[in-house]
């Protein structure tokens, strides 16, 4: 199942020392919901909990092979 979500990033487009770039595609072999893997929010305002608006960037992302959990 694919879903649209929102990703918070620092001003250099990094999250947890992982460098992202516009238009990039990223894959995770092992993911455990809210524990490991790439994270994103389905509500864009939830990104502010992790990245304050003044010094952050945000991206709309598409998540593939996501469970209903």
trRosetta pair geometry for C-beta under 8 A, 3 or more apart (Angstrom, degrees):
i j d omega theta_ij theta_ji phi_ij phi_ji
1 65 7.3 100 41 -120 50 18
1 66 5.5 -80 81 64 90 74
1 67 7.4 106 37 -109 118 17
1 68 7.2 58 31 -63 161 69
2 62 5.9 1 -172 -180 110 101
2 63 6.7 161 -152 83 57 51
2 64 5.1 -15 -100 -105 88 64
2 65 8.0 14 -77 -19 62 38
2 66 7.2 98 -118 18 23 103
3 42 6.7 -37 153 -108 132 105
3 62 7.5 167 84 -154 33 58
3 63 5.2 -10 59 57 82 101
3 66 5.4 -61 13 53 111 148
4 42 7.8 97 92 -137 61 71
4 60 6.3 -8 -171 -176 103 100
4 61 7.4 149 -158 81 55 41
4 62 5.9 -35 -100 -100 60 67
4 63 7.8 168 -100 16 11 79
5 40 3.7 97 126 126 131 125
5 41 6.1 153 -173 72 96 29
5 42 5.3 -61 -114 -87 86 51
5 60 7.6 154 83 -159 33 56
5 61 5.4 -29 71 69 83 90
5 62 7.6 140 23 -107 77 19
5 63 5.4 27 8 -15 126 116
6 40 6.0 154 66 -175 31 95
6 41 5.1 -34 64 67 90 86
6 42 7.5 122 15 -130 85 8
6 43 7.5 -70 29 100 125 23
6 44 4.2 105 -38 -107 170 71
6 46 7.6 136 68 57 116 88
6 47 5.3 -88 121 -46 114 128
6 58 6.0 1 -177 -176 104 108
6 59 7.1 161 -155 81 58 43
6 60 5.9 -35 -100 -104 72 55
6 61 6.9 149 -106 19 18 85
7 15 7.1 -91 176 -44 104 156
7 20 7.6 140 130 -94 145 175
7 38 8.0 -31 -112 172 126 104
7 39 7.7 128 -124 97 85 59
7 40 4.6 -55 -77 -111 78 97
7 41 7.7 161 -82 18 33 74
7 47 7.2 91 145 -113 11 125
7 58 6.8 156 78 -157 51 58
7 59 4.7 -15 57 60 102 94
7 60 7.9 172 15 -96 82 8
7 61 4.9 49 -18 -14 116 132
8 15 7.1 117 95 -103 64 121
8 41 7.4 34 -16 4 99 117
8 47 3.8 155 -58 -166 110 101
8 48 7.6 177 -96 -59 140 26
8 50 4.9 149 68 84 149 109
8 51 3.5 178 174 18 124 130
8 56 5.8 -13 -166 179 93 138
8 57 7.9 140 -160 80 49 45
8 58 5.8 -25 -102 -103 56 81
9 12 7.9 -119 153 73 104 45
9 13 4.8 13 154 -136 147 43
9 14 6.4 125 -168 49 94 25
9 15 5.2 -86 -113 -52 70 98
9 20 6.1 -100 -110 42 143 131
9 51 6.6 33 43 -105 18 165
9 56 6.4 144 76 -167 46 84
9 57 4.8 -28 71 69 103 90
9 58 7.0 176 22 -86 82 30
9 59 6.7 34 -7 -4 123 105
10 13 7.2 -91 67 -13 64 12
10 14 5.1 -18 41 59 111 80
10 15 7.0 170 -4 -77 82 52
10 51 6.8 -144 -79 -128 48 118
10 55 7.0 -15 -157 135 72 93
10 56 6.2 -74 -124 -116 31 71
10 57 7.3 17 101 21 20 88
11 55 5.3 -68 -46 178 114 73
11 56 6.5 -98 -61 -98 63 24
11 57 6.3 113 -120 -22 35 98
12 19 7.7 -55 132 -123 99 88
13 19 6.8 60 104 -161 89 64
13 20 4.8 -115 161 69 98 86
13 21 6.6 90 131 -89 149 39
13 22 7.7 -86 -125 -40 154 72
13 57 5.9 -34 -83 61 71 143
14 17 6.4 4 179 -117 120 17
14 18 6.5 151 -158 69 72 40
14 19 5.4 -34 -99 -95 88 57
14 20 7.0 172 -97 13 32 79
15 18 5.6 -26 69 57 71 95
15 20 6.7 27 9 -16 100 120
15 39 7.7 -142 155 54 141 95
20 24 6.0 -160 -166 50 69 138
20 26 7.2 -61 -115 -44 91 141
20 59 7.5 -127 135 3 147 156
21 24 4.4 97 63 -36 81 124
22 59 7.6 -165 -109 -114 71 130
26 38 6.1 115 109 -74 126 150
28 31 4.8 84 108 -62 129 104
28 36 7.9 177 -178 137 136 81
28 37 4.4 122 133 -137 164 82
28 38 5.5 -161 -31 -9 134 90
30 36 6.5 3 115 108 93 127
30 37 7.0 -133 108 -72 51 93
31 36 6.3 -150 -134 99 42 73
31 37 2.9 53 -126 -86 91 148
31 38 7.2 -44 -111 25 125 65
32 35 4.1 -27 97 60 109 118
32 36 5.1 47 35 39 93 85
32 37 6.5 162 27 -9 45 113
33 37 7.8 -26 -79 44 29 134
33 67 7.4 -83 -58 51 129 114
33 69 5.6 -101 -51 112 168 121
34 39 7.5 75 -108 -113 44 114
38 63 7.9 -170 93 -113 115 103
40 61 5.4 -116 -112 59 155 129
40 63 6.2 -160 46 -56 137 123
41 44 6.7 139 95 -100 113 22
41 46 3.8 -168 -159 79 147 118
41 47 5.3 -146 28 -58 138 72
42 46 7.6 38 52 24 52 141
43 46 4.5 91 77 -14 95 109
44 47 5.9 -31 -174 3 51 116
44 58 7.0 73 -159 176 100 144
44 60 8.0 -38 -94 -91 116 83
45 48 5.9 -30 -176 9 57 115
46 49 5.7 -29 -175 7 58 116
46 50 8.0 32 143 1 69 100
47 50 6.1 -72 -167 46 47 99
47 51 5.8 -30 162 46 86 101
47 56 7.7 177 147 135 109 147
47 58 5.6 88 131 -117 165 117
48 51 6.9 -85 -119 72 30 57
48 52 6.7 52 -158 -116 73 37
48 53 6.2 -15 -115 -43 102 89
51 55 7.8 -123 -175 84 84 72
51 56 3.7 119 160 -123 112 153
51 57 8.0 -57 155 42 149 39
51 58 7.4 171 86 -76 135 85
52 55 6.1 38 78 36 98 86
52 56 6.0 151 70 -13 45 120
53 56 6.2 -84 -120 44 19 105
63 66 4.7 53 125 -49 116 131
